[in-house]
């Protein structure tokens, strides 16, 4: 799980950097606190589905685009 959270945080930082927007400005745009955004980007907080949707809307992308590549390298379990 920690691998996925770290990968998600990296993805969020990359998307934000592409748009050349500060962490605080993006958090404000999404209606999140800057501290919450920082925790997400550092992989220290597990986001809810609502938060993921809010972030994807803030970036102007779909949820699947937001999560693209986040599970790469995670070993899949067979059921």
C-alpha positions, 0 to 999 in steps of 0.5 A: 500500500505504501508503494502506491501512496508514494507513487500517487504522491509523485504523480500529483507532484508531476501533474502540478509541476506540469501546470506550474502551480504551487501546492498552496494554489492548487490546494485552494483551487480544489478546496483542500488545505495546503497541509492535506495536499502536502500529506497526499504528495508525500504519501502520508495520507490515504485519499478518499474517492471523493478527494481523488475525484476532486483532484482529478477535476482540479487537474481537468483530467479523468480519474483514470488519467490521475491514477495512470501508472500509480500501481506500476511495479505492485505485485498482483495477487491471484485469487 
